[in-house]
Amino acid sequence: MSAWPWRDSSPRSMPGRSGGKVSATLGTIIGRYMTEEFPALRHSTQTTNKSLIDLHIKPKWQDVRLADVTAIAVKQWMEKLPFGAASKVRARNMVSKLLDLAMLWEYIPVNRNPMELVRVKGSTKRLKQITIITPAQFKALVNSLPEPYNLMVLVSGCLGLRVSETLGLKWEDFNFDEGTLSIGQVFTHGQVQNTAKTDASGGEIPVHPKLCTILLERKSKQTHDHSWVFASVKTGSPYSDATILSRYLKPAAAKLGIKGLGWHTLRHSYKSWMATAKISPAQMKDLMRHSDIETTMNVYGKTLTPEMRAANLLVAGQIL
């Protein structure tokens, strides 16, 4: 008998399954995935997954029976893919997702997914070193940038926001009377996504009083009616993060002797500044708005807003 229950294509091995389902290919599952699962994904995820499927998965696996999508076959295929470990992991995970759906849709019996056996060499190592900057370097960076890019960086650093969240900020997301912010949407890959990255990402976070004052001052000087905090005067829509990074942030960082700076440097640095301020793991989790940080951190429970505000004051106070 085969190691995997669905390897035997005879009807006896799959009670209640029709012959059509027994002989289904991975292309069958891809078709249903694109129709039923794909539309609900974020735009950035759609772009990545579609490229992966169209360029690599479909050419190899489109006509292969589900019974023949084995761990060893996928491992040998991945070893020949012309990209790095991280991309190979995404390819493996995509095949794994498709097999999970095949089980859900009853094309194959529910069993251990064979992709759990496939390992990618080097995938557990971070290939690119994370750049962390000090509060002093952050202040110097902000001071060296022209408007409004200096304020974009200041907001990202004071609140630990992802760049998609910073660019997607609207004035209505702020409650300046209460000193809070709720992320209502993000701007990524040139499109607005009307949901936060995760449920936790949309949680309410405190805003330092000094930052509130700075933002209100910017709002009072706006000469347009766009709802975006950082709207392009020319287009009325948010700016391009890649353009800002290449034209302004990287050149400014280079002059300051900061190597490897990217937008996510600000978020990584925010976490580092919290550690310096001795913020508790639970408060770090909430301020970073992580939904699935290490399980050991989750036992602390969710912190209360007053505690989060006190923690943010310690962090933002280092750079404001």
GICORZI-V380706 format. One record per helix or strand of 2 or more residues. SS is the DSSP state (@ for helix, = for strand). FROM is the first residue (numbers start at 1). TO is the last residue. Records with the same first field share a line. If there is no record, write none. Layout:
# GICORZI-V380706
SS=FROM-TO / FROM-TO
This chain:
# GICORZI-V380706
@=11-13 / 19-22 / 26-40 / 43-61 / 66-68 / 71-79 / 85-104 / 114-117 / 135-144 / 149-159 / 163-167 / 171-173 / 200-202 / 209-221 / 241-255 / 263-276 / 281-288 / 295-298 / 305-316
==174-175 / 180-182 / 186-188 / 191-193 / 204-206
